[in-house]
């Protein structure tokens, strides 16, 4: 278990709750990229697979937590995208 990897995941992970909360409260996804969010999720999934296959340790849960938070942000983007596109009913 690397303290550097843990620090990286904690620092990255600290920003996602704020992003999710802002999107949820404002219902505004302008400036968010679903491609970027998807790529980040893919990166976290790659980290999870690596941990499970090559180097199993407890850090895998930080990858899972971060992936879930980014997934929540992507789900909110999908939910509120029509507002950003001016197509709200």
C-alpha positions as CSV (number, residue, x, y, z in Angstrom):
1,X,0.0,0.0,0.0
2,X,1.6,3.2,-1.1
3,X,1.0,6.4,0.9
4,X,1.5,8.4,-2.4
5,X,-1.3,6.5,-4.0
6,X,-3.6,7.0,-1.0
7,X,-2.8,10.7,-0.9
8,X,-3.6,11.0,-4.7
9,X,-6.9,9.2,-4.3
10,X,-7.9,11.2,-1.2
11,X,-7.0,14.5,-2.9
12,X,-8.9,13.6,-6.1
13,X,-11.7,12.2,-4.1
14,X,-12.1,15.3,-2.0
15,X,-13.3,17.3,-5.0
16,X,-16.0,15.0,-6.2
17,X,-18.5,15.5,-3.4
18,X,-18.4,19.3,-4.0
19,X,-19.0,18.8,-7.7
20,X,-21.9,16.4,-7.1
21,X,-23.4,18.7,-4.5
22,X,-23.2,21.8,-6.8
23,X,-24.8,19.9,-9.7
24,X,-27.5,18.6,-7.5
25,X,-28.3,21.9,-5.9
26,X,-28.1,24.1,-9.0
27,X,-29.3,21.5,-11.5
28,X,-26.8,23.1,-13.9
29,X,-24.3,21.0,-15.9
30,X,-23.0,23.8,-18.1
31,X,-19.2,23.4,-18.3
32,X,-19.3,19.7,-17.3
33,X,-18.1,17.2,-19.9
34,X,-19.7,13.7,-20.0
35,X,-16.7,12.5,-22.0
36,X,-14.3,13.7,-19.3
37,X,-16.4,12.2,-16.5
38,X,-16.6,8.9,-18.5
39,X,-12.8,8.9,-19.0
40,X,-12.2,9.4,-15.3
41,X,-14.6,6.6,-14.4
42,X,-12.7,4.3,-16.9
43,X,-9.4,5.3,-15.2
44,X,-10.8,4.4,-11.8
45,X,-12.1,1.1,-13.1
46,X,-8.6,0.4,-14.5
47,X,-7.2,1.1,-11.0
48,X,-9.7,-1.2,-9.4
49,X,-8.9,-4.0,-11.8
50,X,-5.2,-3.5,-11.2
51,X,-5.6,-3.6,-7.5
52,X,-7.8,-6.8,-7.6
53,X,-5.6,-8.6,-10.1
54,X,-2.0,-7.6,-9.3
55,X,-1.8,-5.9,-6.0
56,X,-4.8,-6.5,-3.7
57,X,-5.0,-4.1,-0.8
58,X,-7.5,-1.9,1.0
59,X,-6.8,1.1,-1.3
60,X,-9.2,-0.5,-3.8
61,X,-12.0,0.9,-1.7
62,X,-10.7,4.5,-2.4
63,X,-10.9,3.7,-6.1
64,X,-14.4,2.3,-5.7
65,X,-15.6,5.3,-3.7
66,X,-14.1,7.8,-6.2
67,X,-15.6,5.9,-9.1
68,X,-19.1,6.0,-7.4
69,X,-18.8,9.7,-6.9
70,X,-17.9,10.4,-10.5
71,X,-20.6,8.1,-11.6
72,X,-23.1,10.1,-9.5
73,X,-21.9,13.3,-11.2
74,X,-22.3,11.7,-14.6
75,X,-25.8,10.5,-13.7
76,X,-26.7,14.1,-12.7
77,X,-25.3,15.3,-16.0
78,X,-27.6,12.9,-17.8
79,X,-30.5,14.0,-15.7
80,X,-30.0,17.7,-16.2
81,X,-28.5,17.9,-19.6
82,X,-31.7,19.2,-21.2
83,X,-31.5,22.3,-19.1
84,X,-27.9,22.9,-20.4
85,X,-29.1,22.4,-24.0
86,X,-32.1,24.7,-23.6
87,X,-34.5,21.8,-24.2
88,X,-36.2,21.6,-20.9
89,X,-39.9,21.0,-21.0
